[in-house]
Amino acid sequence: MADVRAEEPRPEPVTAPGSGPAGEGPALDPAVPGLAEAGLRLDLDGAVAIVTLDRPERRNAMTFATWRGLAAIGRSLPADVRVVVLRGAGPSFSAGIDLSMFSGGAESFGDGSDAAETDRFIAELQEGYTWLRRPDLVTVAAVHGHAIGGGFQLALACDLRIIADDTKFCMKEPALGLVPDLTGTKPLVEAVGLPRALELCLTARTVEAEEAARLGLAELVVPREGLDEAVRALVDALLAVNPGAAAATKRLLTQAPVNTLEEQCAAERQEQIGRLREMFSARS
């Protein structure tokens, strides 16, 4: 994996429309310690949280600290945050796992001999991804350049993916003798189906932007220079929807694939009862 080119411009931060003085970006949130060391940046802008993978010199390669930092962000988000945008600094979204973790050092992969401890360890890392599926949030991956392995899985953990036309997805883990274990297998199968997911994982081939959209891995493909504008427009539209209705609808849609028709109908009734109660209590 080549290092980032020094002349490559960093993308402008995505900001929520209508928040903050004109010309100013979102304020850095100081509440989560250790983010800079983990290669992360968190900016809060009203109801929008912007999480940036911020190791451009390593193409945002991920470490254990990165995944723990993502989990800490999820635990610390203010209650009024409704939309989370994930993005990468520099020329790539993320080159995936930092291969230096295979060469020993302060912290590297265990050998799996203690199954219970290894299970606990991986579960801790997965927490950096699972919070992105919370029903009270809509999460958006703004992807450009390479999104490999853990970076691909991070994009898959988000509800929506807007990608630049230079995006390259790749599920690299099987080629390294590993499996994708950062929650990515379920959304991948849900998006593309089992046969295609098998083909993508077991060949570890690259999926470029046009094919990604055709397979259902992206909701929108835009020119690289238009990525931030497209994300801002989506954030604006998401924030225009009633927060309670948005959360209830996400809960319903998340349940739908595993519910029977009868179960889904019952869930719709219960959610609608809650919405009606809230609407009419607000009028009284």
Buried (B, 14 or more C-beta within 10 A) or exposed (E): EEEBEEEEEEBEBBBBBEBBEEEEBBEEBEEBEEBEEBBBBBBBBBBBBBBBBBBBEBBBBBBBBBBBBBBBBBEEBEEEBBBBBBBBBBBBBBBBBBEEBEEEEEEEEEEEEEEEEBEEBBEEBBBBBBBBBBBBBBBBBBBBBBBBBBBBBBBBBBBBBBBBBBBBBBBBBBBEEEEBBBBBBEBBBEBBEEEBBEEBBEEBEBBBBEEBBEBEBBBBBBEBEEBBEBBBBBBBEBBEEEEBBBBBBBBBEEBEEEBEEEEBEEBBEEBEEBBEEEEEEEEE
